[in-house]
């Protein structure tokens, strides 16, 4: 009986992780992120934790590094959107206030 292809297996081919392995990675990475919360901006701990977890599970090291870099870019993009929204709100608030002479 042939397995039905999933979106992950279509992207990664035969090397696609199973659900159990993906959950192990997600839980371990989240635990490590919580353990190193005190490091400012997660400098290098974000990439290192993903690299280490995927290497420990026998996945090629290049995928761990790519996973860490994608996570860093994801964080930077959303932080950038937040800063833009914050400055937009401040500017709008500043323009709405009446000027006192």
Steps between C-alpha positions, in 0.01 A plus 500: 500500500652830389513790741321816406754779445487787744613854433815441706592188306437682174746771604765279661453171315591176678687686774187665640477459879219305656255667735668355809840628395359845418336515844828403669677781319229756579480409870877488550561827315226673701645367827848622407365842400331527840820395679705770326245781527748719687736531202442838339319462164580127509839580351618176341294284739210496255711358219710276724203332667342409168832385357573286806156337518488409134858370509418286803207343314724406210377763258766663282667796665426730209126462568553597863690811398236591242224446758679732742553770239139484384388532863725807542367663182143423610565672832660804337216545252228489767697730729538740208124497440446569869737796497332642191158467660630663818646798317183534293290507818730753666495723196123477476467581871738792466305643204167460681608705803411869489793737503520727803658842464 
